[in-house]
């Protein structure tokens, strides 16, 4: 299962795919889709390479606090 390879939630995975930031899935039946392992591994390698090139990359600021 792809979620065993990629440590994100199912919803996040679908959002990444829809945004074009994750490999496209292929439907094998109306309720079953799959991703090709080599495409997922290539994506992971690209993500890791980008992180390695920019070690000062921030991880985000978290939620904004309103009224403070």
PDB file of N, H, CA, C and O in Angstrom:
ATOM      1  N   UNK A   1       0.841  -1.182   0.000  1.00  0.00           N
ATOM      2  CA  UNK A   1       0.000   0.000   0.000  1.00  0.00           C
ATOM      3  C   UNK A   1       0.886   1.245   0.000  1.00  0.00           C
ATOM      4  O   UNK A   1       1.913   1.281   0.678  1.00  0.00           O
ATOM      5  N   UNK A   2       0.491   2.246  -0.750  1.00  0.00           N
ATOM      6  H   UNK A   2      -0.343   2.216  -1.301  1.00  0.00           H
ATOM      7  CA  UNK A   2       1.306   3.447  -0.914  1.00  0.00           C
ATOM      8  C   UNK A   2       1.479   4.195   0.405  1.00  0.00           C
ATOM      9  O   UNK A   2       2.510   4.835   0.611  1.00  0.00           O
ATOM     10  N   UNK A   3       0.506   4.130   1.291  1.00  0.00           N
ATOM     11  H   UNK A   3      -0.331   3.610   1.123  1.00  0.00           H
ATOM     12  CA  UNK A   3       0.617   4.840   2.563  1.00  0.00           C
ATOM     13  C   UNK A   3       1.683   4.236   3.473  1.00  0.00           C
ATOM     14  O   UNK A   3       2.103   4.879   4.435  1.00  0.00           O
ATOM     15  N   UNK A   4       2.121   3.023   3.189  1.00  0.00           N
ATOM     16  H   UNK A   4       1.780   2.501   2.408  1.00  0.00           H
ATOM     17  CA  UNK A   4       3.228   2.434   3.937  1.00  0.00           C
ATOM     18  C   UNK A   4       4.560   3.023   3.474  1.00  0.00           C
ATOM     19  O   UNK A   4       5.520   3.057   4.244  1.00  0.00           O
ATOM     20  N   UNK A   5       4.627   3.482   2.236  1.00  0.00           N
ATOM     21  H   UNK A   5       3.847   3.455   1.610  1.00  0.00           H
ATOM     22  CA  UNK A   5       5.847   4.083   1.692  1.00  0.00           C
ATOM     23  C   UNK A   5       5.937   5.580   1.957  1.00  0.00           C
ATOM     24  O   UNK A   5       7.023   6.122   2.167  1.00  0.00           O
ATOM     25  N   UNK A   6       4.785   6.240   1.945  1.00  0.00           N
ATOM     26  H   UNK A   6       3.903   5.800   1.775  1.00  0.00           H
ATOM     27  CA  UNK A   6       4.737   7.691   2.070  1.00  0.00           C
ATOM     28  C   UNK A   6       4.064   8.030   3.393  1.00  0.00           C
ATOM     29  O   UNK A   6       2.889   7.714   3.576  1.00  0.00           O
ATOM     30  N   UNK A   7       4.776   8.663   4.319  1.00  0.00           N
ATOM     31  H   UNK A   7       5.731   8.920   4.170  1.00  0.00           H
ATOM     32  CA  UNK A   7       4.218   8.914   5.648  1.00  0.00           C
ATOM     33  C   UNK A   7       3.304  10.141   5.714  1.00  0.00           C
ATOM     34  O   UNK A   7       3.596  11.105   6.422  1.00  0.00           O
ATOM     35  N   UNK A   8       2.205  10.094   4.976  1.00  0.00           N
ATOM     36  H   UNK A   8       1.968   9.310   4.401  1.00  0.00           H
ATOM     37  CA  UNK A   8       1.199  11.155   5.019  1.00  0.00           C
ATOM     38  C   UNK A   8      -0.168  10.495   5.138  1.00  0.00           C
ATOM     39  O   UNK A   8      -0.304   9.285   4.957  1.00  0.00           O
ATOM     40  N   UNK A   9      -1.165  11.294   5.440  1.00  0.00           N
ATOM     41  H   UNK A   9      -1.054  12.277   5.587  1.00  0.00           H
ATOM     42  CA  UNK A   9      -2.519  10.751   5.526  1.00  0.00           C
ATOM     43  C   UNK A   9      -3.068  10.506   4.127  1.00  0.00           C
ATOM     44  O   UNK A   9      -2.537  11.022   3.143  1.00  0.00           O
ATOM     45  N   UNK A  10      -4.104   9.739   4.049  1.00  0.00           N
ATOM     46  H   UNK A  10      -4.535   9.320   4.848  1.00  0.00           H
ATOM     47  CA  UNK A  10      -4.760   9.449   2.779  1.00  0.00           C
ATOM     48  C   UNK A  10      -5.267  10.738   2.129  1.00  0.00           C
ATOM     49  O   UNK A  10      -5.125  10.926   0.920  1.00  0.00           O
ATOM     50  N   UNK A  11      -5.855  11.619   2.928  1.00  0.00           N
ATOM     51  H   UNK A  11      -5.970  11.467   3.910  1.00  0.00           H
ATOM     52  CA  UNK A  11      -6.365  12.875   2.403  1.00  0.00           C
ATOM     53  C   UNK A  11      -5.240  13.724   1.828  1.00  0.00           C
ATOM     54  O   UNK A  11      -5.382  14.291   0.745  1.00  0.00           O
ATOM     55  N   UNK A  12      -4.122  13.817   2.546  1.00  0.00           N
ATOM     56  H   UNK A  12      -4.007  13.356   3.426  1.00  0.00           H
ATOM     57  CA  UNK A  12      -2.978  14.586   2.066  1.00  0.00           C
ATOM     58  C   UNK A  12      -2.444  13.997   0.767  1.00  0.00           C
ATOM     59  O   UNK A  12      -2.085  14.735  -0.151  1.00  0.00           O
ATOM     60  N   UNK A  13      -2.391  12.694   0.688  1.00  0.00           N
ATOM     61  H   UNK A  13      -2.682  12.094   1.434  1.00  0.00           H
ATOM     62  CA  UNK A  13      -1.925  12.033  -0.532  1.00  0.00           C
ATOM     63  C   UNK A  13      -2.811  12.402  -1.721  1.00  0.00           C
ATOM     64  O   UNK A  13      -2.299  12.724  -2.793  1.00  0.00           O
ATOM     65  N   UNK A  14      -4.126  12.360  -1.546  1.00  0.00           N
ATOM     66  H   UNK A  14      -4.542  12.099  -0.675  1.00  0.00           H
ATOM     67  CA  UNK A  14      -5.048  12.711  -2.623  1.00  0.00           C
ATOM     68  C   UNK A  14      -4.921  14.188  -3.001  1.00  0.00           C
ATOM     69  O   UNK A  14      -5.009  14.542  -4.177  1.00  0.00           O
ATOM     70  N   UNK A  15      -4.715  15.044  -2.005  1.00  0.00           N
ATOM     71  H   UNK A  15      -4.643  14.757  -1.050  1.00  0.00           H
ATOM     72  CA  UNK A  15      -4.533  16.473  -2.289  1.00  0.00           C
ATOM     73  C   UNK A  15      -3.250  16.725  -3.071  1.00  0.00           C
ATOM     74  O   UNK A  15      -3.241  17.516  -4.015  1.00  0.00           O
ATOM     75  N   UNK A  16      -2.166  16.055  -2.682  1.00  0.00           N
ATOM     76  H   UNK A  16      -2.174  15.412  -1.916  1.00  0.00           H
ATOM     77  CA  UNK A  16      -0.902  16.187  -3.414  1.00  0.00           C
ATOM     78  C   UNK A  16      -1.059  15.720  -4.854  1.00  0.00           C
ATOM     79  O   UNK A  16      -0.559  16.355  -5.782  1.00  0.00           O
ATOM     80  N   UNK A  17      -1.751  14.613  -5.028  1.00  0.00           N
ATOM     81  H   UNK A  17      -2.157  14.096  -4.274  1.00  0.00           H
ATOM     82  CA  UNK A  17      -1.970  14.086  -6.379  1.00  0.00           C
ATOM     83  C   UNK A  17      -2.790  15.075  -7.214  1.00  0.00           C
ATOM     84  O   UNK A  17      -2.452  15.350  -8.365  1.00  0.00           O
ATOM     85  N   UNK A  18      -3.849  15.597  -6.641  1.00  0.00           N
ATOM     86  H   UNK A  18      -4.124  15.374  -5.706  1.00  0.00           H
ATOM     87  CA  UNK A  18      -4.715  16.529  -7.360  1.00  0.00           C
ATOM     88  C   UNK A  18      -3.962  17.813  -7.727  1.00  0.00           C
ATOM     89  O   UNK A  18      -4.230  18.415  -8.767  1.00  0.00           O
ATOM     90  N   UNK A  19      -3.016  18.232  -6.868  1.00  0.00           N
ATOM     91  H   UNK A  19      -2.798  17.742  -6.024  1.00  0.00           H
ATOM     92  CA  UNK A  19      -2.239  19.442  -7.119  1.00  0.00           C
ATOM     93  C   UNK A  19      -1.077  19.193  -8.082  1.00  0.00           C
ATOM     94  O   UNK A  19      -0.367  20.127  -8.455  1.00  0.00           O
ATOM     95  N   UNK A  20      -0.883  17.937  -8.483  1.00  0.00           N
ATOM     96  H   UNK A  20      -1.459  17.178  -8.180  1.00  0.00           H
ATOM     97  CA  UNK A  20       0.204  17.618  -9.398  1.00  0.00           C
ATOM     98  C   UNK A  20       1.552  17.477  -8.721  1.00  0.00           C
ATOM     99  O   UNK A  20       2.590  17.522  -9.382  1.00  0.00           O
ATOM    100  N   UNK A  21       1.545  17.303  -7.392  1.00  0.00           N
ATOM    101  H   UNK A  21       0.702  17.266  -6.856  1.00  0.00           H
ATOM    102  CA  UNK A  21       2.785  17.184  -6.634  1.00  0.00           C
ATOM    103  C   UNK A  21       3.103  15.750  -6.233  1.00  0.00           C
ATOM    104  O   UNK A  21       4.056  15.507  -5.494  1.00  0.00           O
ATOM    105  N   UNK A  22       2.314  14.810  -6.714  1.00  0.00           N
ATOM    106  H   UNK A  22       1.540  15.008  -7.315  1.00  0.00           H
ATOM    107  CA  UNK A  22       2.506  13.389  -6.421  1.00  0.00           C
ATOM    108  C   UNK A  22       2.109  12.625  -7.674  1.00  0.00           C
ATOM    109  O   UNK A  22       1.221  13.068  -8.402  1.00  0.00           O
ATOM    110  N   UNK A  23       2.741  11.488  -7.945  1.00  0.00           N
ATOM    111  H   UNK A  23       3.462  11.127  -7.354  1.00  0.00           H
ATOM    112  CA  UNK A  23       2.395  10.716  -9.149  1.00  0.00           C
ATOM    113  C   UNK A  23       0.901  10.389  -9.219  1.00  0.00           C
ATOM    114  O   UNK A  23       0.250  10.186  -8.195  1.00  0.00           O
ATOM    115  N   UNK A  24       0.378  10.343 -10.430  1.00  0.00           N
ATOM    116  H   UNK A  24       0.907  10.508 -11.262  1.00  0.00           H
ATOM    117  CA  UNK A  24      -1.034  10.034 -10.645  1.00  0.00           C
ATOM    118  C   UNK A  24      -1.312   8.561 -10.375  1.00  0.00           C
ATOM    119  O   UNK A  24      -0.492   7.693 -10.673  1.00  0.00           O
ATOM    120  N   UNK A  25      -2.460   8.303  -9.818  1.00  0.00           N
ATOM    121  H   UNK A  25      -3.126   9.008  -9.576  1.00  0.00           H
ATOM    122  CA  UNK A  25      -2.886   6.927  -9.586  1.00  0.00           C
ATOM    123  C   UNK A  25      -3.619   6.403 -10.817  1.00  0.00           C
ATOM    124  O   UNK A  25      -4.012   7.161 -11.703  1.00  0.00           O
ATOM    125  N   UNK A  26      -3.787   5.093 -10.842  1.00  0.00           N
ATOM    126  H   UNK A  26      -3.467   4.477 -10.122  1.00  0.00           H
ATOM    127  CA  UNK A  26      -4.496   4.424 -11.927  1.00  0.00           C
ATOM    128  C   UNK A  26      -5.623   3.613 -11.306  1.00  0.00           C
ATOM    129  O   UNK A  26      -5.397   2.819 -10.393  1.00  0.00           O
ATOM    130  N   UNK A  27      -6.831   3.815 -11.802  1.00  0.00           N
ATOM    131  H   UNK A  27      -7.015   4.460 -12.544  1.00  0.00           H
ATOM    132  CA  UNK A  27      -7.957   3.033 -11.299  1.00  0.00           C
ATOM    133  C   UNK A  27      -7.931   1.646 -11.927  1.00  0.00           C
ATOM    134  O   UNK A  27      -7.843   1.512 -13.148  1.00  0.00           O
ATOM    135  N   UNK A  28      -8.008   0.613 -11.090  1.00  0.00           N
ATOM    136  H   UNK A  28      -8.080   0.721 -10.098  1.00  0.00           H
ATOM    137  CA  UNK A  28      -8.069  -0.759 -11.579  1.00  0.00           C
ATOM    138  C   UNK A  28      -9.478  -1.333 -11.438  1.00  0.00           C
ATOM    139  O   UNK A  28      -9.791  -2.377 -12.009  1.00  0.00           O
ATOM    140  N   UNK A  29     -10.318  -0.645 -10.676  1.00  0.00           N
ATOM    141  H   UNK A  29     -10.063   0.203 -10.212  1.00  0.00           H
ATOM    142  CA  UNK A  29     -11.743  -0.940 -10.565  1.00  0.00           C
ATOM    143  C   UNK A  29     -12.397   0.348 -10.060  1.00  0.00           C
ATOM    144  O   UNK A  29     -11.688   1.285  -9.696  1.00  0.00           O
ATOM    145  N   UNK A  30     -13.708   0.417 -10.029  1.00  0.00           N
ATOM    146  H   UNK A  30     -14.285  -0.345 -10.324  1.00  0.00           H
ATOM    147  CA  UNK A  30     -14.352   1.675  -9.616  1.00  0.00           C
ATOM    148  C   UNK A  30     -13.930   2.172  -8.227  1.00  0.00           C
ATOM    149  O   UNK A  30     -13.911   3.380  -7.990  1.00  0.00           O
ATOM    150  N   UNK A  31     -13.601   1.284  -7.332  1.00  0.00           N
ATOM    151  H   UNK A  31     -13.616   0.303  -7.524  1.00  0.00           H
ATOM    152  CA  UNK A  31     -13.245   1.690  -5.968  1.00  0.00           C
ATOM    153  C   UNK A  31     -11.814   1.351  -5.582  1.00  0.00           C
ATOM    154  O   UNK A  31     -11.480   1.372  -4.398  1.00  0.00           O
ATOM    155  N   UNK A  32     -10.977   1.044  -6.532  1.00  0.00           N
ATOM    156  H   UNK A  32     -11.248   1.027  -7.495  1.00  0.00           H
ATOM    157  CA  UNK A  32      -9.600   0.649  -6.229  1.00  0.00           C
ATOM    158  C   UNK A  32      -8.647   1.359  -7.163  1.00  0.00           C
ATOM    159  O   UNK A  32      -8.802   1.304  -8.383  1.00  0.00           O
ATOM    160  N   UNK A  33      -7.655   2.031  -6.586  1.00  0.00           N
ATOM    161  H   UNK A  33      -7.530   2.076  -5.595  1.00  0.00           H
ATOM    162  CA  UNK A  33      -6.639   2.684  -7.388  1.00  0.00           C
ATOM    163  C   UNK A  33      -5.270   2.250  -6.908  1.00  0.00           C
ATOM    164  O   UNK A  33      -5.107   1.778  -5.783  1.00  0.00           O
ATOM    165  N   UNK A  34      -4.294   2.418  -7.776  1.00  0.00           N
ATOM    166  H   UNK A  34      -4.426   2.802  -8.690  1.00  0.00           H
ATOM    167  CA  UNK A  34      -2.936   2.040  -7.412  1.00  0.00           C
ATOM    168  C   UNK A  34      -1.954   3.037  -7.983  1.00  0.00           C
ATOM    169  O   UNK A  34      -2.245   3.760  -8.936  1.00  0.00           O
ATOM    170  N   UNK A  35      -0.786   3.053  -7.375  1.00  0.00           N
ATOM    171  H   UNK A  35      -0.550   2.466  -6.601  1.00  0.00           H
ATOM    172  CA  UNK A  35       0.324   3.866  -7.832  1.00  0.00           C
ATOM    173  C   UNK A  35       1.445   2.913  -8.196  1.00  0.00           C
ATOM    174  O   UNK A  35       1.601   1.858  -7.582  1.00  0.00           O
ATOM    175  N   UNK A  36       2.223   3.289  -9.197  1.00  0.00           N
ATOM    176  H   UNK A  36       2.096   4.147  -9.696  1.00  0.00           H
ATOM    177  CA  UNK A  36       3.362   2.468  -9.568  1.00  0.00           C
ATOM    178  C   UNK A  36       4.518   2.764  -8.610  1.00  0.00           C
ATOM    179  O   UNK A  36       4.895   3.917  -8.402  1.00  0.00           O
ATOM    180  N   UNK A  37       5.064   1.702  -8.040  1.00  0.00           N
ATOM    181  H   UNK A  37       4.758   0.765  -8.209  1.00  0.00           H
ATOM    182  CA  UNK A  37       6.100   1.839  -7.021  1.00  0.00           C
ATOM    183  C   UNK A  37       7.288   2.650  -7.521  1.00  0.00           C
ATOM    184  O   UNK A  37       7.806   3.493  -6.789  1.00  0.00           O
ATOM    185  N   UNK A  38       7.731   2.411  -8.761  1.00  0.00           N
ATOM    186  H   UNK A  38       7.310   1.726  -9.356  1.00  0.00           H
ATOM    187  CA  UNK A  38       8.901   3.133  -9.265  1.00  0.00           C
ATOM    188  C   UNK A  38       8.628   4.636  -9.368  1.00  0.00           C
ATOM    189  O   UNK A  38       9.540   5.436  -9.162  1.00  0.00           O
ATOM    190  N   UNK A  39       7.399   5.031  -9.679  1.00  0.00           N
ATOM    191  H   UNK A  39       6.658   4.381  -9.846  1.00  0.00           H
ATOM    192  CA  UNK A  39       7.064   6.454  -9.732  1.00  0.00           C
ATOM    193  C   UNK A  39       7.072   7.078  -8.339  1.00  0.00           C
ATOM    194  O   UNK A  39       7.514   8.214  -8.166  1.00  0.00           O
ATOM    195  N   UNK A  40       6.582   6.332  -7.347  1.00  0.00           N
ATOM    196  H   UNK A  40       6.223   5.409  -7.488  1.00  0.00           H
ATOM    197  CA  UNK A  40       6.569   6.826  -5.971  1.00  0.00           C
ATOM    198  C   UNK A  40       7.999   6.952  -5.447  1.00  0.00           C
ATOM    199  O   UNK A  40       8.332   7.940  -4.793  1.00  0.00           O
ATOM    200  N   UNK A  41       8.838   5.968  -5.724  1.00  0.00           N
ATOM    201  H   UNK A  41       8.568   5.164  -6.255  1.00  0.00           H
ATOM    202  CA  UNK A  41      10.235   6.011  -5.280  1.00  0.00           C
ATOM    203  C   UNK A  41      10.970   7.170  -5.954  1.00  0.00           C
ATOM    204  O   UNK A  41      11.761   7.857  -5.307  1.00  0.00           O
ATOM    205  N   UNK A  42      10.717   7.392  -7.242  1.00  0.00           N
ATOM    206  H   UNK A  42      10.075   6.834  -7.767  1.00  0.00           H
ATOM    207  CA  UNK A  42      11.326   8.521  -7.950  1.00  0.00           C
ATOM    208  C   UNK A  42      10.891   9.836  -7.313  1.00  0.00           C
ATOM    209  O   UNK A  42      11.706  10.741  -7.137  1.00  0.00           O
ATOM    210  N   UNK A  43       9.607   9.946  -6.965  1.00  0.00           N
ATOM    211  H   UNK A  43       8.945   9.210  -7.108  1.00  0.00           H
ATOM    212  CA  UNK A  43       9.095  11.144  -6.303  1.00  0.00           C
ATOM    213  C   UNK A  43       9.787  11.345  -4.952  1.00  0.00           C
ATOM    214  O   UNK A  43      10.195  12.460  -4.625  1.00  0.00           O
ATOM    215  N   UNK A  44       9.921  10.268  -4.165  1.00  0.00           N
ATOM    216  H   UNK A  44       9.590   9.362  -4.431  1.00  0.00           H
ATOM    217  CA  UNK A  44      10.577  10.362  -2.868  1.00  0.00           C
ATOM    218  C   UNK A  44      12.023  10.822  -3.019  1.00  0.00           C
ATOM    219  O   UNK A  44      12.495  11.651  -2.241  1.00  0.00           O
ATOM    220  N   UNK A  45      12.723  10.293  -4.008  1.00  0.00           N
ATOM    221  H   UNK A  45      12.339   9.620  -4.640  1.00  0.00           H
ATOM    222  CA  UNK A  45      14.111  10.667  -4.244  1.00  0.00           C
ATOM    223  C   UNK A  45      14.206  12.151  -4.592  1.00  0.00           C
ATOM    224  O   UNK A  45      15.092  12.849  -4.101  1.00  0.00           O
ATOM    225  N   UNK A  46      13.302  12.628  -5.430  1.00  0.00           N
ATOM    226  H   UNK A  46      12.582  12.061  -5.829  1.00  0.00           H
ATOM    227  CA  UNK A  46      13.300  14.043  -5.807  1.00  0.00           C
ATOM    228  C   UNK A  46      13.039  14.931  -4.592  1.00  0.00           C
ATOM    229  O   UNK A  46      13.679  15.971  -4.437  1.00  0.00           O
ATOM    230  N   UNK A  47      12.116  14.534  -3.740  1.00  0.00           N
ATOM    231  H   UNK A  47      11.595  13.689  -3.866  1.00  0.00           H
ATOM    232  CA  UNK A  47      11.820  15.305  -2.530  1.00  0.00           C
ATOM    233  C   UNK A  47      13.042  15.338  -1.624  1.00  0.00           C
ATOM    234  O   UNK A  47      13.394  16.395  -1.101  1.00  0.00           O
ATOM    235  N   UNK A  48      13.690  14.197  -1.432  1.00  0.00           N
ATOM    236  H   UNK A  48      13.403  13.338  -1.856  1.00  0.00           H
ATOM    237  CA  UNK A  48      14.875  14.129  -0.584  1.00  0.00           C
ATOM    238  C   UNK A  48      16.012  14.952  -1.162  1.00  0.00           C
ATOM    239  O   UNK A  48      16.740  15.604  -0.415  1.00  0.00           O
ATOM    240  N   UNK A  49      16.178  14.934  -2.485  1.00  0.00           N
ATOM    241  H   UNK A  49      15.586  14.404  -3.093  1.00  0.00           H
ATOM    242  CA  UNK A  49      17.221  15.732  -3.122  1.00  0.00           C
ATOM    243  C   UNK A  49      16.970  17.219  -2.917  1.00  0.00           C
ATOM    244  O   UNK A  49      17.908  17.975  -2.661  1.00  0.00           O
ATOM    245  N   UNK A  50      15.720  17.648  -3.025  1.00  0.00           N
ATOM    246  H   UNK A  50      14.958  17.034  -3.233  1.00  0.00           H
ATOM    247  CA  UNK A  50      15.388  19.056  -2.813  1.00  0.00           C
ATOM    248  C   UNK A  50      15.668  19.472  -1.378  1.00  0.00           C
ATOM    249  O   UNK A  50      16.162  20.575  -1.146  1.00  0.00           O
ATOM    250  N   UNK A  51      15.365  18.617  -0.414  1.00  0.00           N
ATOM    251  H   UNK A  51      14.964  17.721  -0.603  1.00  0.00           H
ATOM    252  CA  UNK A  51      15.641  18.916   0.991  1.00  0.00           C
ATOM    253  C   UNK A  51      17.141  19.004   1.237  1.00  0.00           C
ATOM    254  O   UNK A  51      17.595  19.860   1.996  1.00  0.00           O
ATOM    255  N   UNK A  52      17.911  18.129   0.603  1.00  0.00           N
ATOM    256  H   UNK A  52      17.542  17.434  -0.014  1.00  0.00           H
ATOM    257  CA  UNK A  52      19.359  18.115   0.798  1.00  0.00           C
ATOM    258  C   UNK A  52      20.006  19.360   0.205  1.00  0.00           C
ATOM    259  O   UNK A  52      21.010  19.840   0.732  1.00  0.00           O
ATOM    260  N   UNK A  53      19.449  19.891  -0.880  1.00  0.00           N
ATOM    261  H   UNK A  53      18.633  19.501  -1.307  1.00  0.00           H
ATOM    262  CA  UNK A  53      20.015  21.087  -1.511  1.00  0.00           C
ATOM    263  C   UNK A  53      19.751  22.339  -0.699  1.00  0.00           C
ATOM    264  O   UNK A  53      20.486  23.318  -0.826  1.00  0.00           O
ATOM    265  N   UNK A  54      18.726  22.331   0.126  1.00  0.00           N
ATOM    266  H   UNK A  54      18.129  21.536   0.229  1.00  0.00           H
ATOM    267  CA  UNK A  54      18.358  23.516   0.882  1.00  0.00           C
ATOM    268  C   UNK A  54      18.188  23.163   2.358  1.00  0.00           C
ATOM    269  O   UNK A  54      17.063  23.002   2.831  1.00  0.00           O
ATOM    270  N   UNK A  55      19.301  23.042   3.089  1.00  0.00           N
ATOM    271  H   UNK A  55      20.215  23.172   2.705  1.00  0.00           H
ATOM    272  CA  UNK A  55      19.203  22.613   4.494  1.00  0.00           C
ATOM    273  C   UNK A  55      18.543  23.648   5.402  1.00  0.00           C
ATOM    274  O   UNK A  55      18.109  23.306   6.502  1.00  0.00           O
ATOM    275  N   UNK A  56      18.459  24.909   4.965  1.00  0.00           N
ATOM    276  H   UNK A  56      18.811  25.187   4.071  1.00  0.00           H
ATOM    277  CA  UNK A  56      17.841  25.957   5.787  1.00  0.00           C
ATOM    278  C   UNK A  56      16.354  26.108   5.520  1.00  0.00           C
ATOM    279  O   UNK A  56      15.717  27.032   6.025  1.00  0.00           O
ATOM    280  N   UNK A  57      15.804  25.203   4.728  1.00  0.00           N
ATOM    281  H   UNK A  57      16.322  24.452   4.317  1.00  0.00           H
ATOM    282  CA  UNK A  57      14.386  25.272   4.394  1.00  0.00           C
ATOM    283  C   UNK A  57      13.554  25.171   5.667  1.00  0.00           C
ATOM    284  O   UNK A  57      13.759  24.276   6.488  1.00  0.00           O
ATOM    285  N   UNK A  58      12.627  26.087   5.816  1.00  0.00           N
ATOM    286  H   UNK A  58      12.461  26.814   5.150  1.00  0.00           H
ATOM    287  CA  UNK A  58      11.747  26.075   6.979  1.00  0.00           C
ATOM    288  C   UNK A  58      10.683  25.008   6.860  1.00  0.00           C
ATOM    289  O   UNK A  58      10.364  24.551   5.762  1.00  0.00           O
ATOM    290  N   UNK A  59      10.150  24.623   7.966  1.00  0.00           N
ATOM    291  H   UNK A  59      10.409  24.993   8.858  1.00  0.00           H
ATOM    292  CA  UNK A  59       9.103  23.599   7.982  1.00  0.00           C
ATOM    293  C   UNK A  59       7.724  24.201   8.116  1.00  0.00           C
ATOM    294  O   UNK A  59       6.751  23.478   8.331  1.00  0.00           O
ATOM    295  N   UNK A  60       7.621  25.501   7.994  1.00  0.00           N
ATOM    296  H   UNK A  60       8.411  26.089   7.820  1.00  0.00           H
ATOM    297  CA  UNK A  60       6.315  26.136   8.100  1.00  0.00           C
ATOM    298  C   UNK A  60       6.138  26.778   9.453  1.00  0.00           C
ATOM    299  O   UNK A  60       6.838  26.442  10.408  1.00  0.00           O
ATOM    300  N   UNK A  61       5.221  27.683   9.533  1.00  0.00           N
ATOM    301  H   UNK A  61       4.652  27.956   8.757  1.00  0.00           H
ATOM    302  CA  UNK A  61       5.016  28.418  10.767  1.00  0.00           C
ATOM    303  C   UNK A  61       3.892  27.892  11.623  1.00  0.00           C
ATOM    304  O   UNK A  61       3.602  28.453  12.680  1.00  0.00           O
ATOM    305  N   UNK A  62       3.260  26.833  11.191  1.00  0.00           N
ATOM    306  H   UNK A  62       3.496  26.377  10.333  1.00  0.00           H
ATOM    307  CA  UNK A  62       2.132  26.317  11.957  1.00  0.00           C
ATOM    308  C   UNK A  62       0.895  27.165  11.741  1.00  0.00           C
ATOM    309  O   UNK A  62       0.834  27.957  10.801  1.00  0.00           O
ATOM    310  N   UNK A  63      -0.066  27.003  12.590  1.00  0.00           N
ATOM    311  H   UNK A  63      -0.015  26.360  13.354  1.00  0.00           H
ATOM    312  CA  UNK A  63      -1.312  27.763  12.463  1.00  0.00           C
ATOM    313  C   UNK A  63      -1.107  29.195  12.913  1.00  0.00           C
ATOM    314  O   UNK A  63      -0.350  29.477  13.842  1.00  0.00           O
ATOM    315  N   UNK A  64      -1.799  30.089  12.231  1.00  0.00           N
ATOM    316  H   UNK A  64      -2.414  29.860  11.477  1.00  0.00           H
ATOM    317  CA  UNK A  64      -1.759  31.473  12.651  1.00  0.00           C
ATOM    318  C   UNK A  64      -2.662  31.660  13.856  1.00  0.00           C
ATOM    319  O   UNK A  64      -3.742  31.075  13.938  1.00  0.00           O
ATOM    320  N   UNK A  65      -2.216  32.461  14.766  1.00  0.00           N
ATOM    321  H   UNK A  65      -1.338  32.936  14.700  1.00  0.00           H
ATOM    322  CA  UNK A  65      -3.030  32.753  15.937  1.00  0.00           C
ATOM    323  C   UNK A  65      -3.783  34.036  15.698  1.00  0.00           C
ATOM    324  O   UNK A  65      -3.178  35.062  15.388  1.00  0.00           O
ATOM    325  N   UNK A  66      -5.075  33.998  15.836  1.00  0.00           N
ATOM    326  H   UNK A  66      -5.566  33.164  16.088  1.00  0.00           H
ATOM    327  CA  UNK A  66      -5.907  35.165  15.613  1.00  0.00           C
ATOM    328  C   UNK A  66      -6.094  35.914  16.922  1.00  0.00           C
ATOM    329  O   UNK A  66      -6.324  35.316  17.973  1.00  0.00           O
ATOM    330  N   UNK A  67      -5.992  37.223  16.838  1.00  0.00           N
ATOM    331  H   UNK A  67      -5.805  37.709  15.984  1.00  0.00           H
ATOM    332  CA  UNK A  67      -6.245  38.056  17.993  1.00  0.00           C
ATOM    333  C   UNK A  67      -5.082  38.172  18.957  1.00  0.00           C
ATOM    334  O   UNK A  67      -5.263  38.665  20.071  1.00  0.00           O
ATOM    335  N   UNK A  68      -3.890  37.733  18.567  1.00  0.00           N
ATOM    336  H   UNK A  68      -3.743  37.332  17.663  1.00  0.00           H
ATOM    337  CA  UNK A  68      -2.755  37.886  19.482  1.00  0.00           C
ATOM    338  C   UNK A  68      -1.699  38.749  18.885  1.00  0.00           C
ATOM    339  O   UNK A  68      -0.668  38.989  19.514  1.00  0.00           O
TER     340      UNK A  68
END
